[in-house]
Amino acid sequence: MKAKVYRNLHKKCFSVVDLATGRVAAHQLQVVLKDASFRVSEAGRQRVLRTRNKNVHAYVRGELLKTNFNFPDCEPREAWYNPYKVKTFVDKETNEPVKSASLVMLAPGKIFYWT
């Protein structure tokens, strides 16, 4: 299933939106996506900066996989996003923008990715 995934601040998990229906299909503590892209709506980010109220404007989009997926042997990179500090998702070590990845695992407080 093609999905977009965002952090749900109220439920303290991830919301998985089925792109075919546009509806939330699940709430999960961990999500794995392949062929993923990292998206940030600049208008939504500006609204957060202006109002200081959080809204859903950043997410990861890709093909949803089962969480018991066999991960690659190589070490993953870690990404992060904070609308008050950066404009896009960025690599934790280099602060370079992260636009896409072949595999992404979203876990509580963490975003791991493989290129």
Secondary structure as GFF3:
##gff-version 3
##sequence-region A 1 115
A	DSSP	beta_strand	2	8	.	.	.	ID=ss1
A	DSSP	beta_strand	13	18	.	.	.	ID=ss2
A	DSSP	beta_strand	23	28	.	.	.	ID=ss3
A	DSSP	beta_strand	31	40	.	.	.	ID=ss4
A	DSSP	alpha_helix	42	51	.	.	.	ID=ss5
A	DSSP	beta_strand	58	65	.	.	.	ID=ss6
A	DSSP	beta_strand	77	80	.	.	.	ID=ss7
A	DSSP	beta_strand	90	91	.	.	.	ID=ss8
A	DSSP	beta_strand	100	107	.	.	.	ID=ss9
A	DSSP	beta_strand	110	114	.	.	.	ID=ss10
###
